[in-house]
Amino acid sequence: MSTLESRIRRKSMMSKVVQPEELIPLFKDGMNLGWSGFTPVGYPKVMPVVLADHVEQNNLQGKLRFNLFIGASVGVETEDRWATLDMIDRRWPYQTGKNIQKGINSGRIRMGDKHLGHFAQDVGYGFYTENGRMDISIIECTDITEDGSLVLSGSCGICPELCQISDKIIIELNTEMPSHEGLHDIIEPIKPPNRLPYLITHAGSRAGSPYVRVDPDKIVGIVQSKKLDNGRPLGPPDEISEQIADHIIDFFQNEVNRGRLPKNLLPLQSGVGNIANAVVGGLVKGPFQNLTVYTEVLQDTMLDFFDSGKLDFASACSLSFSNEGFKRLYANWDEYTKKIVLRQLSISNHPEPIRRLGCIAMNTPVEFDIYAHANSTLVGGTRMINGLGGSGDFLRNGYLKLMHTPSTRPSKTDPNGITCVVPKAPHVDHTEHDLDVLVTEQGLADCRGLAPKDRAQLIIDKCVHPDYKPIIQEYFDIAKKETLAKGVGHEPQLFDRCFKMQLNLERNGTMKIDNWDIKVEF
């Protein structure tokens, strides 16, 4: 463990080192707060807990509330506890935790959803607060340089933008983790019309600086942190995830054989979760060599990928490892980090490098429909889970755009009570124009170049679970007949019936229905 003195190289800033309790009076009800952090990594772990303790001990629940702007989710011991104590009024743009989700869906917390790449730049533009500023931002870093610049920790998030627009900044200097100096590539945000091209031509390209510049006069306090990131555990891939991964790897091999992908593929983007982990695990065992990754987060299987010798380099916004994964990383820090670069969210998710590099985007939705519209956010079309995240940044701009999901999920009364392929998605985050390939454990539907009705039939044939295939096929046949007869059948839907399966789930605990009769009882 290092000391504060060894991590603060601008010695005049030692005078700003304080105990976190001394900073509590700075926080006022209704303030706009920015935090570092991205997918429970690199977030402040001291001040948020001290503030929560203060609210709890002084019975201030509901009386000290803030508007919270963070790159993505952070540790549940911070924002989820804040939600429990009614400390959050507005929250943008992505979160995790049962209590904060309950607060959002009960209307107590006002959450806004946004493509993460857009959110990062829009924060810098000043779009989210009345005066375009943040009152206070809390930034975790591992070092302060001689000129007062910051070395961020395990994620970049929206820190460069926050440092530009914040009136006051509190630094949480983490001395428990190794110095992360040299790991980041920060491009200082510049607003239009003065922006320049981002010269990123390879996953390992460096186009900026290892540091975040900050006005030292904004820093009102430096707090020592000795808390490591609360990494998210992931279970081993299950049979369904491995079947999905096998379909994707077979598809990649076919694309190579047809000359549409090089032998080392193109830079891979993978979302979070067990299916994404399984796909990467499949690539570890697969035939492809000299691969690269350009993505948002690196999960534990990325370390296996490095160890296999098949992954040459990875660019990300966050090191989103489990606690065991972080132990592996720290134990072999120099070897792993020479193959990793971390970028701020506005660059990791920017359309320019995603399109230039030709990223292969792979993400998991809640569900998709027979015309390839996908829902990533709202269960039943109304209940928020976490948020859109950055999937759309990659799915709208990648070279190949894939979404993968189990064909069914269990309901309370039926192990296959929820089909993840539906006639019509009740909420759409990714349109048919964004997606090329849809995959379940049943098979893979390559929708490129297909008209809507051809696309629908392929998705039914390849992706739907056997329990639901005759039900959805019947819907599609009826919809085609009725709409074509009226001359409105380009993309057939029956709006009096298209959500009948969802209604049946709500009432009877399963999406399996007996017929497509029009009558719906309320």
Summary of the structure (lengths in Angstrom):
residues: 522
radius of gyration: 23.9
end to end distance: 63.1
largest distance: 79.0
contacts: 1867
relative contact order: 0.10
helix: 33%
strand: 21%
